[in-house]
Amino acid sequence: MRVFAHSTEDLSRVRAALDFFLRNAIGISDDDVTDGLIEVTDIEGHYGNPSVMLSSQISRKSDSVRLARFIRERMSSDDVQNLRDEMPERLDDEQLFHMRFDKQAAFQGRIVLSSSSDAITVKVKIATYPKNRLQAGLIVEELFG
């Protein structure tokens, strides 16, 4: 998961939006600290403006499944249909399933798909052995459909 906080944004609000996903993925309460789970990187924007990149990686399969269920259960039926319709484009050759979510909605405790580049980016690795795009598509359908 990754999100950028631009100089015009309140970093704590962007952090809270990312925490909304992270806390529910790993099953921790709002009182638990996520500092050790999020990498904070100061970066320079396209026009030289300061920004911060917040990123976190979930590596345990059980946490990844919990994240997928959390997302699926809170998405609107229109967003679920969009994921289904766009599944072939969202699943890349490395079997990463790409999604973007609205930062403001996440801060408010809602999950809304976004097409904006200024969003919370979530990539879910769909592992199949051997690598099989068709099988990966079936797993995505099971998780998000």
LINNOR-V858107 format. One record per residue. N is the residue number from 1. RES is the residue in one small letter. SS is DSSP state (hx for helix, st for strand, lp for the rest). OMEGA is omega in radians with two decimals (999 if undefined). NEAR is the number of other ideal C-beta (glycine too) atoms within 10 Angstrom. Layout:
n->N res->RES ss->SS omega->OMEGA near->NEAR
n->N res->RES ss->SS omega->OMEGA near->NEAR
This chain:
n->1 res->m ss->lp omega->-3.12 near->21
n->2 res->r ss->st omega->3.07 near->16
n->3 res->v ss->st omega->3.11 near->25
n->4 res->f ss->st omega->3.03 near->20
n->5 res->a ss->st omega->-3.14 near->22
n->6 res->h ss->st omega->-3.07 near->13
n->7 res->s ss->lp omega->3.13 near->10
n->8 res->t ss->lp omega->-3.10 near->7
n->9 res->e ss->lp omega->3.06 near->17
n->10 res->d ss->lp omega->-3.09 near->10
n->11 res->l ss->hx omega->-3.11 near->14
n->12 res->s ss->hx omega->3.11 near->11
n->13 res->r ss->hx omega->3.10 near->13
n->14 res->v ss->hx omega->3.10 near->21
n->15 res->r ss->hx omega->3.12 near->20
n->16 res->a ss->hx omega->3.10 near->17
n->17 res->a ss->hx omega->3.09 near->25
n->18 res->l ss->hx omega->3.10 near->24
n->19 res->d ss->hx omega->3.11 near->22
n->20 res->f ss->hx omega->3.10 near->23
n->21 res->f ss->hx omega->-3.04 near->21
n->22 res->l ss->hx omega->-3.13 near->20
n->23 res->r ss->hx omega->-3.12 near->18
n->24 res->n ss->hx omega->3.11 near->18
n->25 res->a ss->hx omega->-3.07 near->24
n->26 res->i ss->hx omega->3.02 near->18
n->27 res->g ss->lp omega->3.08 near->11
n->28 res->i ss->lp omega->-3.08 near->14
n->29 res->s ss->lp omega->3.12 near->6
n->30 res->d ss->lp omega->-3.13 near->8
n->31 res->d ss->lp omega->-3.12 near->6
n->32 res->d ss->lp omega->-3.11 near->11
n->33 res->v ss->lp omega->3.14 near->8
n->34 res->t ss->lp omega->-3.07 near->14
n->35 res->d ss->hx omega->-3.11 near->7
n->36 res->g ss->hx omega->-3.10 near->7
n->37 res->l ss->hx omega->-3.07 near->18
n->38 res->i ss->lp omega->3.07 near->16
n->39 res->e ss->st omega->-3.13 near->11
n->40 res->v ss->st omega->-3.10 near->12
n->41 res->t ss->st omega->3.04 near->11
n->42 res->d ss->st omega->-3.13 near->8
n->43 res->i ss->st omega->3.09 near->11
n->44 res->e ss->st omega->-3.14 near->9
n->45 res->g ss->lp omega->-3.09 near->11
n->46 res->h ss->lp omega->-3.11 near->6
n->47 res->y ss->lp omega->3.10 near->5
n->48 res->g ss->lp omega->-3.14 near->6
n->49 res->n ss->lp omega->-3.14 near->11
n->50 res->p ss->st omega->3.09 near->11
n->51 res->s ss->st omega->3.10 near->17
n->52 res->v ss->st omega->3.05 near->17
n->53 res->m ss->st omega->3.07 near->13
n->54 res->l ss->st omega->-3.14 near->21
n->55 res->s ss->st omega->3.12 near->14
n->56 res->s ss->lp omega->3.12 near->18
n->57 res->q ss->lp omega->3.07 near->11
n->58 res->i ss->lp omega->-3.05 near->20
n->59 res->s ss->lp omega->3.14 near->7
n->60 res->r ss->lp omega->-3.12 near->10
n->61 res->k ss->hx omega->-3.11 near->10
n->62 res->s ss->hx omega->3.10 near->11
n->63 res->d ss->hx omega->3.11 near->15
n->64 res->s ss->hx omega->3.10 near->18
n->65 res->v ss->hx omega->3.10 near->14
n->66 res->r ss->hx omega->3.10 near->16
n->67 res->l ss->hx omega->-3.14 near->20
n->68 res->a ss->hx omega->3.13 near->21
n->69 res->r ss->hx omega->3.10 near->14
n->70 res->f ss->hx omega->3.13 near->17
n->71 res->i ss->hx omega->-3.07 near->23
n->72 res->r ss->hx omega->-3.08 near->15
n->73 res->e ss->hx omega->-3.07 near->9
n->74 res->r ss->hx omega->3.13 near->14
n->75 res->m ss->lp omega->3.05 near->20
n->76 res->s ss->lp omega->3.12 near->12
n->77 res->s ss->hx omega->3.08 near->7
n->78 res->d ss->hx omega->3.12 near->10
n->79 res->d ss->hx omega->3.09 near->19
n->80 res->v ss->hx omega->3.12 near->15
n->81 res->q ss->hx omega->3.09 near->12
n->82 res->n ss->hx omega->3.10 near->15
n->83 res->l ss->hx omega->3.13 near->21
n->84 res->r ss->hx omega->-3.09 near->12
n->85 res->d ss->hx omega->-3.05 near->10
n->86 res->e ss->hx omega->-3.06 near->14
n->87 res->m ss->hx omega->-3.13 near->16
n->88 res->p ss->hx omega->3.13 near->9
n->89 res->e ss->hx omega->-3.10 near->8
n->90 res->r ss->hx omega->-3.14 near->18
n->91 res->l ss->st omega->-3.07 near->19
n->92 res->d ss->lp omega->-3.09 near->13
n->93 res->d ss->lp omega->3.09 near->7
n->94 res->e ss->lp omega->-3.14 near->10
n->95 res->q ss->lp omega->2.98 near->19
n->96 res->l ss->st omega->3.11 near->13
n->97 res->f ss->st omega->-3.00 near->21
n->98 res->h ss->st omega->3.06 near->13
n->99 res->m ss->st omega->3.03 near->22
n->100 res->r ss->st omega->-3.11 near->18
n->101 res->f ss->st omega->-3.11 near->25
n->102 res->d ss->lp omega->-3.11 near->19
n->103 res->k ss->hx omega->-3.10 near->24
n->104 res->q ss->hx omega->3.11 near->14
n->105 res->a ss->hx omega->3.13 near->17
n->106 res->a ss->hx omega->3.09 near->23
n->107 res->f ss->hx omega->3.14 near->19
n->108 res->q ss->lp omega->3.10 near->12
n->109 res->g ss->lp omega->3.12 near->10
n->110 res->r ss->lp omega->3.10 near->14
n->111 res->i ss->lp omega->-3.11 near->21
n->112 res->v ss->lp omega->3.07 near->18
n->113 res->l ss->st omega->3.13 near->19
n->114 res->s ss->lp omega->3.02 near->18
n->115 res->s ss->lp omega->-3.13 near->9
n->116 res->s ss->lp omega->3.04 near->9
n->117 res->s ss->lp omega->3.11 near->8
n->118 res->d ss->lp omega->-3.03 near->12
n->119 res->a ss->lp omega->3.00 near->22
n->120 res->i ss->st omega->-3.11 near->24
n->121 res->t ss->st omega->3.10 near->15
n->122 res->v ss->st omega->3.07 near->19
n->123 res->k ss->st omega->3.14 near->14
n->124 res->v ss->st omega->3.11 near->23
n->125 res->k ss->st omega->3.11 near->14
n->126 res->i ss->lp omega->-3.06 near->22
n->127 res->a ss->lp omega->2.99 near->12
n->128 res->t ss->lp omega->-3.12 near->14
n->129 res->y ss->lp omega->-0.12 near->6
n->130 res->p ss->lp omega->-3.12 near->5
n->131 res->k ss->lp omega->-3.06 near->12
n->132 res->n ss->lp omega->-3.08 near->13
n->133 res->r ss->hx omega->3.13 near->14
n->134 res->l ss->hx omega->3.11 near->7
n->135 res->q ss->hx omega->3.10 near->15
n->136 res->a ss->hx omega->3.10 near->21
n->137 res->g ss->hx omega->3.11 near->18
n->138 res->l ss->hx omega->3.10 near->14
n->139 res->i ss->hx omega->3.10 near->18
n->140 res->v ss->hx omega->3.13 near->21
n->141 res->e ss->hx omega->3.13 near->12
n->142 res->e ss->hx omega->-3.10 near->9
n->143 res->l ss->hx omega->-2.98 near->18
n->144 res->f ss->hx omega->-3.07 near->20
n->145 res->g ss->lp omega->999 near->13
